[in-house]
Amino acid sequence: MTVQLFVPSFRIEECLSEIRECLEKGWTGLGFKTAEFETAWKNYTGLRHAHFLNSNTVGLHLAFELFKSKYGWDDESEVITTPLTFVSTNHAILYAGLKPVFADVDEYLCLDPQSVIERITNKTKALIFVGMGGNVGQYQKILEICRARDIKLVLDAAHMSGTRVNGRHVGGDADASIFSFQAVKNLPTADSGMICFKEAEDDERVRKLTWLGINKDTYARTASQGAYKWMYDVEEIGHKYHGNSIMAAIAIVQLKYLDIDNSFRRQLAVWYRQHLDGHNHVNVVPTATGCESAQHLLQIRVQNRDNLMLALNEHGVYPGVHYRDNTDYRMYAFAAGTCPNAAAASKEIISLPLHLRMSKADVDLISELVLKYAQ
């Protein structure tokens, strides 16, 4: 028996039916399915705007690029960010010609408000908050800090599809929220994402930026009438970042099951906690009070992380690490040593297997192995 960290589950026949419609119509690119999924996502989340993309990463880039040009930020402008994330979060800041400034993390492995305040300078223009594992951490305090200082807030919600606070889906109060529907996320496709701006003018502009700066996409031109429906203008340099109808077709199906799937993930987490809470050698990363997490991850902290992972591997259990402290990478070594909490967590964290094909027996076995080998 082996238990992998992530194994996505697809409603195969329903997905194939949606994809078949794309193939039969001969429309697999940007078009009717992407528009349908954008509407479905807005209805599900309550967010005002949503634009379907080919990944979360391009959405992060677009958010910073759009805000930089809109507000006239220069190349010395700073973005406060976390070192405990996938590198795309911080690469996106550099893509836009801005400077990442690393703040430390709290017990939730999200940005620590006090560390953020200490990093703010007159060059601080934006902050990116990563909802680690679906958790909101101290997001509300971070939001208040940003609003009081006119700092643009970008929510990297890659893990947060289905996360709610007090019954409301996350993302509505950030200046831009970007979600991931990558292959192993809670709402899996092959790869895609969604960018949700607070302001309508930003949503309108980003649709041009994802289509090479063209002011009328192919689908819009097809739906219009007249001899000049082929005519469009190119208003600025853009990118080929939009999503396609094949990915949207899968997403439409997966969205219907997101809440029930997330509920099962939270049940798996409850079973893990029943075993692991209260043991001296294992600390389960907590979920913030009032947060109904999407539970993309179940993370623990141990002192002998690497040895424990080897022991689990020998028993056919394959956990992961989310994430290595980005300041350990050569790219971001300029900030090494500036975030001690993140550096300590980076040496201790393990993400335990968490997916829809697991059973309580799997959780029981993994938990027993963790307790046996953790030091």
C-alpha positions as CSV (number, residue, x, y, z in Angstrom):
1,M,0.0,0.0,0.0
2,T,1.2,3.5,-0.8
3,V,-0.4,6.8,0.2
4,Q,0.6,9.8,-1.9
5,L,0.5,13.5,-0.8
6,F,-2.0,14.5,-3.5
7,V,-4.2,12.5,-5.8
8,P,-6.8,14.6,-7.6
9,S,-10.3,13.2,-8.2
10,F,-12.3,14.0,-11.3
11,R,-15.9,13.3,-12.1
12,I,-14.7,11.8,-15.3
13,E,-17.9,11.2,-17.3
14,E,-19.3,14.7,-16.5
15,C,-15.9,16.3,-17.4
16,L,-15.8,14.4,-20.7
17,S,-19.4,15.5,-21.5
18,E,-18.4,19.1,-21.0
19,I,-15.3,18.7,-23.0
20,R,-17.2,16.9,-25.8
21,E,-19.4,20.0,-26.2
22,C,-16.2,22.1,-26.8
23,L,-15.0,19.6,-29.4
24,E,-18.3,19.3,-31.1
25,K,-18.7,23.0,-31.4
26,G,-15.1,23.3,-32.5
27,W,-14.4,25.9,-29.8
28,T,-11.7,24.9,-27.4
29,G,-10.0,28.3,-26.7
30,L,-11.1,31.4,-25.0
31,G,-14.9,31.5,-25.4
32,F,-18.2,30.1,-24.3
33,K,-17.0,27.8,-21.6
34,T,-14.5,30.3,-20.1
35,A,-17.4,32.9,-19.9
36,E,-19.7,30.2,-18.3
37,F,-17.1,29.3,-15.7
38,E,-16.5,33.0,-14.8
39,T,-20.2,33.5,-14.2
40,A,-20.3,30.3,-12.1
41,W,-17.3,31.3,-10.0
42,K,-18.8,34.8,-9.3
43,N,-22.1,33.1,-8.3
44,Y,-20.2,30.7,-6.0
45,T,-17.9,33.2,-4.3
46,G,-20.0,36.3,-4.4
47,L,-17.0,38.2,-5.9
48,R,-18.0,40.9,-8.3
49,H,-15.4,40.2,-11.0
50,A,-13.6,37.1,-12.3
51,H,-11.4,36.5,-15.3
52,F,-10.3,33.0,-16.2
53,L,-6.5,32.5,-16.7
54,N,-4.1,29.8,-17.7
55,S,-2.5,29.8,-14.2
56,N,-2.4,31.4,-10.8
57,T,1.1,32.6,-11.5
58,V,0.2,34.7,-14.5
59,G,-2.6,36.3,-12.4
60,L,-0.1,37.4,-9.7
61,H,2.1,38.9,-12.4
62,L,-0.9,40.7,-14.0
63,A,-2.0,42.2,-10.7
64,F,1.3,43.8,-10.0
65,E,1.9,44.9,-13.6
66,L,-1.5,46.5,-13.7
67,F,-1.2,48.3,-10.4
68,K,2.3,49.4,-11.2
69,S,1.3,51.2,-14.4
70,K,-2.1,52.4,-13.0
71,Y,-0.6,54.1,-10.0
72,G,2.8,55.1,-11.5
73,W,5.0,53.0,-9.3
74,D,8.7,53.0,-10.2
75,D,11.2,50.2,-10.1
76,E,12.2,51.0,-6.6
77,S,8.7,50.4,-5.3
78,E,8.4,47.6,-2.7
79,V,6.0,44.8,-2.2
80,I,5.9,43.1,1.2
81,T,5.7,39.3,0.9
82,T,6.3,36.0,2.7
83,P,9.3,33.8,2.4
84,L,7.1,30.7,3.1
85,T,5.4,30.2,-0.3
86,F,5.8,28.6,-3.7
87,V,8.4,30.7,-5.6
88,S,5.8,31.9,-8.2
89,T,4.4,34.3,-5.5
90,N,7.7,36.2,-5.3
91,H,8.7,35.7,-9.0
92,A,5.6,37.6,-9.9
93,I,6.8,40.7,-8.0
94,L,10.1,40.6,-10.0
95,Y,8.2,40.0,-13.3
96,A,6.6,43.4,-12.8
97,G,9.9,45.1,-12.0
98,L,9.1,45.6,-8.3
99,K,11.2,44.8,-5.2
100,P,10.1,42.0,-2.8
101,V,10.5,42.7,0.9
102,F,10.2,39.7,3.1
103,A,8.2,39.8,6.3
104,D,8.1,36.9,8.8
105,V,5.3,34.4,9.5
106,D,3.1,33.6,12.5
107,E,1.9,30.3,14.0
108,Y,-0.5,29.9,11.1
109,L,2.5,30.1,8.6
110,C,0.9,33.3,7.2
111,L,2.3,36.9,7.3
112,D,2.7,38.2,10.9
113,P,1.1,41.7,11.3
114,Q,3.9,43.0,13.6
115,S,6.6,41.9,11.2
116,V,4.7,43.6,8.3
117,I,4.5,46.9,10.2
118,E,8.3,46.8,10.8
119,R,8.9,46.3,7.0
120,I,6.8,49.3,5.8
121,T,8.7,52.2,4.3
122,N,7.8,55.1,2.1
123,K,8.5,52.9,-0.9
124,T,5.9,50.2,0.2
125,K,3.2,50.2,-2.4
126,A,1.7,46.7,-2.1
127,L,1.5,43.6,0.0
128,I,0.8,40.0,-1.0
129,F,-0.9,37.7,1.5
130,V,-0.7,33.9,1.0
131,G,-3.5,31.9,2.5
132,M,-1.3,28.9,3.4
133,G,-3.2,25.6,3.1
134,G,-6.5,27.5,2.9
135,N,-6.0,29.2,6.2
136,V,-6.7,33.0,6.7
137,G,-4.3,33.4,9.5
138,Q,-4.3,37.1,10.7
139,Y,-5.6,38.3,7.4
140,Q,-8.0,40.8,8.9
141,K,-5.2,42.6,10.8
142,I,-3.2,42.7,7.6
143,L,-6.2,44.1,5.7
144,E,-6.5,46.9,8.3
145,I,-2.8,47.7,8.1
146,C,-3.0,48.0,4.3
147,R,-6.2,50.1,4.3
148,A,-4.8,52.5,6.9
149,R,-1.7,53.1,4.8
150,D,-3.1,53.0,1.3
151,I,-1.1,49.8,0.5
152,K,-2.6,47.7,-2.3
153,L,-3.5,44.2,-1.0
154,V,-3.1,41.2,-3.3
155,L,-4.5,37.9,-2.0
156,D,-2.6,34.8,-3.3
157,A,-5.6,32.5,-2.8
158,A,-4.0,29.5,-4.6
159,H,-5.0,27.2,-1.7
160,M,-8.3,29.0,-0.8
161,S,-11.0,27.8,-3.2
162,G,-13.9,27.3,-0.9
163,T,-12.4,29.0,2.2
164,R,-14.9,31.1,4.1
165,V,-14.9,33.4,7.1
166,N,-18.1,33.9,8.9
167,G,-19.9,32.4,6.0
168,R,-18.4,34.6,3.3
169,H,-16.0,33.4,0.7
170,V,-12.6,35.0,0.9
171,G,-11.3,37.5,-1.6
172,G,-13.9,40.3,-1.7
173,D,-12.0,42.8,0.3
174,A,-8.6,42.5,-1.4
175,D,-7.7,44.7,-4.3
176,A,-7.0,41.6,-6.3
177,S,-7.5,37.9,-5.4
178,I,-6.0,35.1,-7.5
179,F,-7.0,31.5,-7.3
180,S,-5.4,28.3,-8.6
181,F,-7.1,25.4,-10.4
182,Q,-3.8,23.6,-11.0
183,A,-3.7,19.8,-11.3
184,V,-3.6,19.0,-7.5
185,K,-5.6,21.9,-6.1
186,N,-8.9,21.5,-4.4
187,L,-10.7,22.5,-7.7
188,P,-8.3,20.7,-10.1
189,T,-8.1,21.1,-13.8
190,A,-4.8,20.5,-15.7
191,D,-3.7,24.0,-15.0
192,S,-5.7,27.3,-14.8
193,G,-6.5,30.1,-12.5
194,M,-8.8,33.1,-11.8
195,I,-8.1,36.7,-11.1
196,C,-10.8,38.7,-9.3
197,F,-10.3,42.4,-9.1
198,K,-12.2,44.7,-6.7
199,E,-12.6,47.4,-9.3
200,A,-14.5,47.0,-12.5
201,E,-12.0,49.1,-14.5
202,D,-9.2,46.7,-13.5
203,D,-11.2,43.7,-14.6
204,E,-11.9,45.4,-17.9
205,R,-8.2,46.2,-18.5
206,V,-6.9,42.8,-17.4
207,R,-9.0,41.1,-20.1
208,K,-7.0,43.1,-22.7
209,L,-3.7,42.4,-20.9
210,T,-4.3,38.6,-21.1
211,W,-5.0,38.9,-24.8
212,L,-1.8,40.7,-26.0
213,G,-3.3,44.1,-25.4
214,I,-6.1,43.5,-28.0
215,N,-9.3,45.3,-27.1
216,K,-11.7,42.7,-28.5
217,D,-11.1,39.0,-28.1
218,T,-11.9,36.4,-30.7
219,Y,-15.1,35.2,-29.0
220,A,-16.4,38.8,-28.8
221,R,-15.6,39.3,-32.5
222,T,-17.4,36.1,-33.4
223,A,-20.5,37.1,-31.5
224,S,-20.7,40.6,-33.0
225,Q,-22.4,41.6,-36.3
226,G,-21.3,43.5,-39.4
227,A,-18.6,43.6,-42.0
228,Y,-16.1,45.1,-39.6
229,K,-16.5,42.6,-36.7
230,W,-12.9,41.4,-37.4
231,M,-11.6,44.9,-36.6
232,Y,-9.8,45.5,-33.3
233,D,-7.2,47.8,-31.8
234,V,-4.1,47.0,-29.8
235,E,-3.9,49.4,-26.9
236,E,-0.8,48.3,-25.0
237,I,1.6,45.4,-24.7
238,G,-0.1,42.4,-23.2
239,H,0.5,38.7,-22.7
240,K,-1.0,35.4,-23.9
241,Y,-2.4,34.6,-20.4
242,H,-6.1,33.8,-20.8
243,G,-7.6,30.4,-20.0
244,N,-9.2,28.0,-22.5
245,S,-12.6,26.3,-22.8
246,I,-11.2,22.8,-22.2
247,M,-9.9,23.8,-18.8
248,A,-13.0,25.7,-18.0
249,A,-15.2,22.7,-19.0
250,I,-13.4,20.6,-16.3
251,A,-13.6,23.5,-13.8
252,I,-17.4,23.9,-14.3
253,V,-17.9,20.3,-13.2
254,Q,-15.4,20.4,-10.4
255,L,-16.9,23.5,-8.9
256,K,-20.2,21.7,-8.4
257,Y,-18.5,19.4,-6.0
258,L,-16.1,21.8,-4.3
259,D,-18.0,22.3,-1.1
260,I,-18.6,18.6,-0.5
261,D,-15.0,17.8,-1.4
262,N,-13.7,20.4,1.0
263,S,-15.9,19.1,3.7
264,F,-14.3,15.7,3.4
265,R,-10.8,17.2,3.5
266,R,-11.8,19.0,6.7
267,Q,-13.0,15.6,8.1
268,L,-9.6,14.1,7.2
269,A,-8.0,16.9,9.1
270,V,-10.2,16.3,12.2
271,W,-9.1,12.6,12.2
272,Y,-5.5,13.6,12.0
273,R,-5.9,16.1,14.9
274,Q,-7.6,13.5,17.0
275,H,-4.4,11.4,16.8
276,L,-1.8,14.1,16.8
277,D,-3.0,17.0,19.1
278,G,-1.4,17.1,22.5
279,H,1.7,15.1,21.7
280,N,5.0,16.8,22.7
281,H,6.9,15.9,19.5
282,V,4.3,16.8,17.0
283,N,2.7,20.3,16.5
284,V,-0.3,20.5,14.1
285,V,-0.4,24.0,12.4
286,P,-3.6,25.6,13.7
287,T,-6.5,27.0,11.7
288,A,-7.5,30.6,12.6
289,T,-10.6,31.0,14.7
290,G,-13.7,31.6,12.5
291,C,-12.0,30.2,9.4
292,E,-13.8,27.4,7.4
293,S,-10.6,26.4,5.6
294,A,-10.6,24.8,2.2
295,Q,-8.0,22.5,3.9
296,H,-5.7,22.2,1.0
297,L,-3.0,21.2,3.4
298,L,-2.6,19.5,6.8
299,Q,0.8,20.6,8.1
300,I,2.7,19.5,11.2
301,R,5.9,20.6,12.7
302,V,8.5,18.2,14.0
303,Q,12.2,18.5,15.0
304,N,13.4,15.6,12.9
305,R,11.6,16.4,9.7
306,D,14.0,14.8,7.2
307,N,14.4,11.5,9.1
308,L,10.6,11.3,9.7
309,M,10.0,11.7,6.0
310,L,12.4,8.9,5.2
311,A,10.7,6.7,7.7
312,L,7.3,7.4,6.3
313,N,8.6,6.7,2.7
314,E,9.8,3.3,3.9
315,H,6.3,2.5,4.9
316,G,4.8,3.7,1.6
317,V,3.7,7.1,2.8
318,Y,4.8,10.1,0.8
319,P,4.3,13.5,2.4
320,G,5.5,16.9,1.2
321,V,7.0,20.2,2.3
322,H,5.2,23.5,1.9
323,Y,7.4,25.3,1.6
324,R,11.2,25.9,1.7
325,D,12.1,29.3,3.0
326,N,12.5,31.3,-0.3
327,T,15.4,33.2,1.2
328,D,17.3,29.9,1.1
329,Y,17.2,30.1,-2.7
330,R,20.0,31.9,-4.6
331,M,17.4,34.2,-6.2
332,Y,16.4,35.6,-2.8
333,A,19.5,35.1,-0.7
334,F,19.7,38.9,-0.3
335,A,17.1,38.5,2.5
336,A,18.6,35.4,4.2
337,G,18.3,35.6,8.0
338,T,15.7,38.3,8.0
339,C,12.7,36.0,8.9
340,P,13.7,33.7,11.7
341,N,10.2,32.2,12.2
342,A,10.0,31.3,8.6
343,A,13.5,29.8,8.6
344,A,12.6,27.7,11.7
345,A,9.3,26.5,10.1
346,S,11.1,25.7,6.9
347,K,13.2,23.1,8.7
348,E,10.2,21.5,10.6
349,I,7.1,21.5,8.4
350,I,5.6,18.4,6.8
351,S,2.4,18.3,4.7
352,L,0.7,15.0,5.4
353,P,-1.2,13.2,2.7
354,L,-4.7,14.7,2.2
355,H,-6.9,13.8,-0.7
356,L,-10.4,12.5,-1.5
357,R,-9.2,8.9,-2.1
358,M,-8.0,8.5,1.5
359,S,-9.9,6.7,4.2
360,K,-10.0,7.0,8.0
361,A,-7.8,3.8,8.0
362,D,-5.2,5.7,6.0
363,V,-5.2,8.6,8.4
364,D,-5.0,6.2,11.4
365,L,-1.9,4.4,9.9
366,I,-0.1,7.6,8.9
367,S,-0.8,9.2,12.3
368,E,0.6,6.1,14.1
369,L,3.7,6.2,12.0
370,V,4.2,9.9,12.7
371,L,3.9,9.4,16.4
372,K,6.2,6.4,16.3
373,Y,9.0,8.2,14.4
374,A,8.7,11.8,15.4
375,Q,11.3,13.1,17.9
